[in-house]
Amino acid sequence: MPTFEPLPRFLRDYSRLTEGQKQAWVRMRRRFVAGLQVGRLDPALRVKRVQGHPGVWEISWAPDGRATFHYGDEVHPGEPHVVWRRIGTHDVFNRP
């Protein structure tokens, strides 16, 4: 099972989301976890590298909703460990 770790900045960003945005995030996160478990991410999530920031990835959870993450050291051998960095609108790319 993949493991996850939110950075303090992610938690602050998350606290500023509306309830609707939080619900959209939860729905997307379920799809993301399912994809990690089978080793194939849903293309609709538009997971891709953040340009100019090696090792940082972005994921779309709404038309103007983005989250950034990087892969950390495995907690359980063979399972990905995702470190959530930022969440919000496209503004998260100012400091991903």
N, C-alpha and C positions, 0 to 999 in steps of 0.2 A: 504494500500500500504506500503510495507517495506520501511524503511528509511536507509540511508547510510551516513557514515562519514569517510573520508580518514584522517589518521594521517599524519603529516608533512613528516615523513620518507617514507610513501607510495607515496606521491606526488613526492618526490625526486627520489625514485626508478622508478616511472612511467616515469618521464622525461628522463630517460636513456634508455628506451625501444626503439627498432627500430619501424618504422611505421608498419611493418608486425606484430610485437609482439603486438603493440597497437590494431591493427585490430582484432587479435585473442582474446585478452582480452575483447574487446567490444562484440564480438559474444558470448563468454562464459558468460559474465555478463548478457546478455539478457536471456540466458537459466537459470541462477542462479535465477534471479528475478522472472521469470515465475514459477520456482519450489517453491520459497518462497510463492508466491501468492496462490498456490494450496495446499501447505503443504507437498509436496513430491519432493525432489530434484532428478534430473536426475543422475542415477548411473555413467554415462559417465564422470561426473564432478569430480568424485572420492573425494568427500568431506569427510574428516576424521579429527580426533583429532591429534594435533601435540604432539608426545610423549615427556614427560618431561616438558610440558608447560600447566598446567591446564587452561582450558577455551579458549585455542587458537586452531583454526581450520585451515586446509589447503584446497585449492581447486586447481585442475589442469586445466590450460587453454591452454596448449600446451604440447607436449612430454617432454620438459624441462622447462615448464613454470608453476610457482606456485605463489599463493598469499596466504597470511595468514590474518586471521580476528578473531575477537571475537564478541560476542553479547553484546551490550550495553543496557542501560536502554531504555525502549520503549518511543518513541516520541509520537506515537499515540497508545492508549490502544489496546492491542491485536495484534499489528503488530510488527514484529521483527525489531530491529535496528542493523545493521551490521557496525562494525568499522573495516575498512580496515587497516591493519598494515604494510605489506610488499608486494612487487611484484617483480618478476624476475625469475631467475633460481633456482636450488636447493640451491644456496648460501643463499637464504633468511632464511634457517633453522639454519644458524649460530647464528642469532639473530632474531627469528620469531616475 
